Amino acid sequence: MTTDPGPLAADVDAYSAALRPALRESSYDRWRESDHATTEARIADHAELLALLHADGWNRFGWPAEAGGHGGDERHRAALYDELSAAGLPVPEPVLMLETLGPPMIKFAPDLAAAHLPAYLRGEEWWGQGFSEPEAGSDLASLRCRARRDGDSFVVSGSKLWTSHGATATRLVCLVRTGTPESRHRGLSMLMIDVASPGVTVRPVALASGQNELAEVFFDDVVVPASHLVGEQDGGWGVAMYLLQFERAMYAWMCAAVGTRRLGDLRDALAAGPLQDGIRLRLGQCYTDLVNVRARSSRTVARLAAGEPVGPEASVDKILLATFETSLYDLARDGLGSDFLSAPQARAWRDEWWYSRSATILGGSSEVQRTIIADHVLGLPKEGS
Amino acid sequence: MSSLDAETTEAVRSSLREMFAGDRLDLPASLAALGWDDVVAEDPATATTLLFVEHGRALATSRALNSVICSALALDDAHTILLPGTDGLGSVATGDTTATGLVLGGLGVGGLGVGGLIDGDPAGRITVPVGTGDGVVLVAVDADPQPDAAPGFDPGSSVTRCTVALPASISGPTVSTTAWAASIAAAQRATAAEIVGVCTSALELAVAHTRAREQYGRPIGAFQAVRHRMSECHAAIESAKDTLRAAWVTTEDIGWAATVAKARAGRTQAEVMRHCIQVFGAMGLTEESDLHRYVTRAAALDGLLGGHLDLSVQLGDALLAGEPVHPVARIKETT
């Protein structure tokens, strides 16, 4: 793209209209219907797609110039994911964590964002999010990974578990304890940690599919410059809550965009074979679930773009997404029958089925989301009160 | 088409609520007094949704839905349209000798609705849409004054199932298939809004009950199993609202989008009522609580213009036959 990005940054409809034919050019063909044997191979290949999108300028919309972008807002990013899916292309895997970690970095650590986000947008690096720990899954405020302030540095010791893309990420944005062990959510800070730092050990964690989607990371007195603090010391919970809006909203939209493509793939596969009883109904319901997430999430994206806080209602987005993903992949498993179990061409469905089980776990389990709605939207009596 | 701002929307909502709270509802007169036509002209999506949500919340009975179809077809309000139900009910083709479907009020049978009498066509006629090769013929037939069955599951309903005889040779004004589909889409959106209203009131009742009812020395709303059921209801209602909104603003096939919205709303009522009945315990199955009225009304509305199972199968079949996976909702500069 050689033209001035200004008009497209100012109008998402114009951006989508320009993007649509561009993504159908032959330079993008190698990523259409691409299949990878491992997560590592997929993420590396997708990073090259990100590099091409960057060279053409498309993935720079929606990010501020200070972070290497062309301007525009969340709607540009959301439109990109949708247009990629409509063109039969994957949403590049590294974008998953970019959507979660990019916005809080820009808001709470603009210098770090200026230094590192441009390389992320170019597909040269990607990051992991270190929140969960062996003893802190849904109960995030009980995390124990410790960061001790030592002059201009923090010294980090402890571990993180179930880190998405942790096996290949070069930086980790971690929520660590800087307060007392009893300080719960008040004594937490967010740090960006370079995986190449001495004392960091990464061990891939395979899903039951065999794919290394996650990792465990150990920190053994890792020295992190204080300039790598995201937000204030002991202000990590606020950063995490800001981040979760994006994780619950942008992530939902991204998954809905990908899900639109995958539901089309599944429909093609189902239409080609004999239909089991009940599949017509389930396909119709699954499609309704998809429209549901899209309808919900597109509005939430617009709210984020307008700078409105999304708040506890974002839990509804998360629930609707999980409902759709569970129904889509269960339909694939049940509807494809014996092909799902063993056919070589169904490997992606098998891998994705396992990954789809995380829809009700990651970023706050379905139980956590329902509790948030009960507490903060419906105002029910506190649990156990 | 402009859109009502938040303040005006709130004012319209409270006027409607007040209107539906009145003793004897004369909907056409009350709406005329509110200057309703102007509100609709300014923002049909918000106005229609507000009207039917409040209609549902109040468990009102009226011919408002009939008016939606008449208005979409540019017909006089006095026509009583034979509406589709579920299981193919109300689908009439050339050559049929009788037609069975649903009508709102009318039939000359007074006192169908608890909300008051509903006036039908003074001549007691029903307009039957008959599908032909080149459009839908609106055939006026004399109504059988006896409905097929007394109101059963929803005694407060104004919806009556009836069968009418069709003349051997059909005639009447013909509307295009597209125009008929658009009128059904409008009616499906209105019905989806009414279901949202019924479910919203039912959830409010249930939430209030879980705060007040104590067992094991604490309000039952403090038990996670109960809390999560209520959250499920909230998510289901929100999803029906969002899908309905998308059906109004979509730039794609409005008939398809309205079908999705009606299917979603129908499923929402099934989920919401299942949870609400459960948290009411035995009270939910008796007349001690008002909940039963919401349960039956929601079911009756689900059965109008296609139940959620029927519509979902229709969507599934269309997709299997090669219909694109329509996005319906997209990222737009203005939404």
Boltz contact constraints between the chains, C-beta under 6 A:
constraints:
  - contact:
      token1: [A, 11]
      token2: [B, 333]
      max_distance: 6.0
  - contact:
      token1: [A, 12]
      token2: [B, 333]
      max_distance: 6.0
  - contact:
      token1: [A, 13]
      token2: [B, 333]
      max_distance: 6.0
  - contact:
      token1: [A, 75]
      token2: [B, 331]
      max_distance: 6.0
  - contact:
      token1: [A, 78]
      token2: [B, 331]
      max_distance: 6.0
  - contact:
      token1: [A, 79]
      token2: [B, 331]
      max_distance: 6.0
  - contact:
      token1: [A, 260]
      token2: [B, 325]
      max_distance: 6.0
  - contact:
      token1: [A, 263]
      token2: [B, 325]
      max_distance: 6.0
  - contact:
      token1: [A, 264]
      token2: [B, 325]
      max_distance: 6.0
  - contact:
      token1: [A, 267]
      token2: [B, 319]
      max_distance: 6.0
  - contact:
      token1: [A, 271]
      token2: [B, 320]
      max_distance: 6.0
  - contact:
      token1: [A, 280]
      token2: [B, 313]
      max_distance: 6.0
  - contact:
      token1: [A, 280]
      token2: [B, 316]
      max_distance: 6.0
  - contact:
      token1: [A, 280]
      token2: [B, 317]
      max_distance: 6.0
  - contact:
      token1: [A, 281]
      token2: [B, 312]
      max_distance: 6.0
  - contact:
      token1: [A, 281]
      token2: [B, 313]
      max_distance: 6.0
  - contact:
      token1: [A, 281]
      token2: [B, 316]
      max_distance: 6.0
  - contact:
      token1: [A, 283]
      token2: [B, 316]
      max_distance: 6.0
  - contact:
      token1: [A, 283]
      token2: [B, 319]
      max_distance: 6.0
  - contact:
      token1: [A, 284]
      token2: [B, 312]
      max_distance: 6.0
  - contact:
      token1: [A, 284]
      token2: [B, 313]
      max_distance: 6.0
  - contact:
      token1: [A, 284]
      token2: [B, 315]
      max_distance: 6.0
  - contact:
      token1: [A, 284]
      token2: [B, 316]
      max_distance: 6.0
  - contact:
      token1: [A, 285]
      token2: [B, 312]
      max_distance: 6.0
  - contact:
      token1: [A, 287]
      token2: [B, 315]
      max_distance: 6.0
  - contact:
      token1: [A, 288]
      token2: [B, 260]
      max_distance: 6.0
  - contact:
      token1: [A, 288]
      token2: [B, 263]
      max_distance: 6.0
  - contact:
      token1: [A, 288]
      token2: [B, 264]
      max_distance: 6.0
  - contact:
      token1: [A, 291]
      token2: [B, 243]
      max_distance: 6.0
  - contact:
      token1: [A, 291]
      token2: [B, 260]
      max_distance: 6.0
  - contact:
      token1: [A, 291]
      token2: [B, 328]
      max_distance: 6.0
  - contact:
      token1: [A, 292]
      token2: [B, 239]
      max_distance: 6.0
  - contact:
      token1: [A, 292]
      token2: [B, 243]
      max_distance: 6.0
  - contact:
      token1: [A, 294]
      token2: [B, 329]
      max_distance: 6.0
  - contact:
      token1: [A, 295]
      token2: [B, 242]
      max_distance: 6.0
  - contact:
      token1: [A, 295]
      token2: [B, 243]
      max_distance: 6.0
  - contact:
      token1: [A, 295]
      token2: [B, 246]
      max_distance: 6.0
  - contact:
      token1: [A, 295]
      token2: [B, 329]
      max_distance: 6.0
  - contact:
      token1: [A, 296]
      token2: [B, 242]
      max_distance: 6.0
  - contact:
      token1: [A, 298]
      token2: [B, 329]
      max_distance: 6.0
  - contact:
      token1: [A, 298]
      token2: [B, 331]
      max_distance: 6.0
  - contact:
      token1: [A, 302]
      token2: [B, 335]
      max_distance: 6.0
  - contact:
      token1: [A, 316]
      token2: [B, 235]
      max_distance: 6.0
  - contact:
      token1: [A, 316]
      token2: [B, 238]
      max_distance: 6.0
  - contact:
      token1: [A, 319]
      token2: [B, 235]
      max_distance: 6.0
  - contact:
      token1: [A, 320]
      token2: [B, 239]
      max_distance: 6.0
  - contact:
      token1: [A, 370]
      token2: [B, 228]
      max_distance: 6.0
  - contact:
      token1: [A, 370]
      token2: [B, 231]
      max_distance: 6.0
  - contact:
      token1: [A, 373]
      token2: [B, 231]
      max_distance: 6.0
  - contact:
      token1: [A, 373]
      token2: [B, 234]
      max_distance: 6.0
  - contact:
      token1: [A, 374]
      token2: [B, 227]
      max_distance: 6.0
  - contact:
      token1: [A, 374]
      token2: [B, 231]
      max_distance: 6.0
  - contact:
      token1: [A, 378]
      token2: [B, 207]
      max_distance: 6.0
  - contact:
      token1: [A, 378]
      token2: [B, 230]
      max_distance: 6.0
  - contact:
      token1: [A, 380]
      token2: [B, 221]
      max_distance: 6.0
  - contact:
      token1: [A, 380]
      token2: [B, 227]
      max_distance: 6.0
  - contact:
      token1: [A, 381]
      token2: [B, 219]
      max_distance: 6.0
  - contact:
      token1: [A, 381]
      token2: [B, 221]
      max_distance: 6.0
  - contact:
      token1: [A, 381]
      token2: [B, 222]
      max_distance: 6.0
  - contact:
      token1: [A, 383]
      token2: [B, 222]
      max_distance: 6.0
  - contact:
      token1: [A, 383]
      token2: [B, 224]
      max_distance: 6.0
  - contact:
      token1: [A, 384]
      token2: [B, 222]
      max_distance: 6.0
  - contact:
      token1: [A, 385]
      token2: [B, 222]
      max_distance: 6.0
